[in-house]
């Protein structure tokens, strides 16, 4: 993965960490920094950008992982929701949002027509992070893709304030903190 690639078409991207929408033009050279959860973080001369999984194929010479979208097969369970959340990543940190300690609450209620409504409360590592809505929407989409989920909502909350002590043991190991 440690090589420069070229974009084979114009693609929409998100500027990191501001969260602003932008477009990278066809022919732009990108260096892949992180490719987790199906989304790709790239560096260009203009900064860091998040390329959504549906546009990752525009990176010439890069083959997106086939299982990066999260689990959608099998039966619904609370564990399936947690597993889906573990496929969501902050584009600057190579640890999923569960192991980062960003998920504060998960509620599953009966929904219409036998479906389920799933609500998640999550926080961010920093209140000013412009990527919050992007990360929350990624989590919402992956939960919504699970079988029998009728409605998925992800709310960003700030209480309690996140601290590095909330990172799981697995997350700490991945970050080299243990």
N, C-alpha and C positions, 0 to 999 in steps of 0.2 A: 504494500500500500504506500510506501514511502517514495512516491515519485510524482512528477507533475503530469497532469492530464489536461486535455483541451475539451471545451464544451462544443458539442456538435450542433447546438441550436440555442437560441435565446431562451433563458429560463427564469421564472420568478424565484427569488430567494428572500431570506430574512437576514438583515444586518444584525450581527452579534456584537455587543450585548443590547443594543438599543431596541431591537425588535421591529425596526422599520422595514417595510416592504421595499424591494428593489428588484432590478433585473440585471442578470449577468449576460453579456452578449455572446453570441456564437463566436468561437475562436478564442475566448478568454482562457488563459492558462490558470489552472487551479491545483493546489496541493492539498490532498486529503489529510485532514488532521484527525478526524474521528468518523467512524461509520458504525453507529450503534442504533438499534431499534428501527432500522430501515432508513433513517434520515442520515445525511452526510454533512459534516462540518468541513468547510474548505477555507483555505487561506489564499488570497490573491494579493496583488500589490495594493488593492483598495481596502484590505482588512479581512475580517472573518465573516463567513456567511453560512447559513443553514440552507441546505437544499432538501426539500421534502422528498420522501421516498418515491412519490409518483413521478418526480423529475430526475431521479438519480441516474436513470438510463441515458441521460443526455451527456454524461461524463464519459467521453471516448476512452475505451480501454478499461473501464471499471465495470465489474459485474456485481450488481447488488445481491446481497444475500437473499435467498428465496424464502426464508422463514422470518424475515425481519418485521413483518406486519403484526405479529402477535397471534395468539391462539384463537381460532374461530371454530374449530371442530370439537366434537365431543359434547358432553352435557354441561349445562350451566352449574357452577358452584361458586362459593365465595373464593375458593382457592383459584378458580379460573380468572376471577377479577384481579386478584393479587398477581397472578402470573402475567396478565395483560399489562398491569401497571409496571411490572418489572421489565417491560420492553420499551419503556419511556425513559429518555435520558435528557439531561441538561446538555445542550450542544457544546459546552465548554468543559464538562466534567465526565470522565468515563465510568460513571457509576449510575445505576438506575435510580429513579426517584424514590423507590421504596427503601433501598439500602442507604440512600442519602438521608433518610429520615424526614422526607418532605410530606409524606402522607400522614395526616393526623386522624382521619376518621373515614370509615367505609360503612355505608348503610345500604341494605338491600330490602326493598319492600315489594309486596305484590303489586303488579301493575294491571293494566287493562288486558283483557282476552288471555289471561293466564301468563302474561309476560312479567317481567320484573323491572322495577325502577331502581337504578343504582345512583347513589349520591356519594361523592368523595369530597372531603375537605383536604386541601393541600396548601403548603406554604412554599416559599422560595428561599434560597440561600441569602438573598439580599432584597430588601423592599423596593429598591429602585430598578430592579432587573426588568428590562423591557421584553425579555423572552418569556415571562410568566404566562401571558395569554396563549402563546404558541405551544408551550409545554402542556398547559392545561387542556388545550384543544386536542393535542396528540393523544393524551390520556383518555379524553372523552370519546374520541373516535375509536380507539382500541377497545374500550369497554362496550361501546354501542355495537361493535361487530360481533360480540359474543352471542351465542344462541339464546333466544328468548328474552333478550334485553329490549324492553320497549322504550325506555328513556334512560339516558345517561347524562349526569350533570357533574361537573367538576368545579368547585368553588375555591378561589384563592383566599386564604385567611392569614392573619398576621399574629394571632394569639394562640399558643405561646410563640414568642419569637424563636426562630430556628437558631440553633448553635451547632458547632461541629461535633459536640458530644452526642448528638442525635444520629450520627452515622452508625450503621450497624457494623458488627465485627467484619462481615464480608466486605462491606464498603471500605472500611478502614484498611483492610489488607489490599484491596484493589488500588487504593490511593497511596500505598506504601507507608501508612501511618502506624502500622503494627509490624 
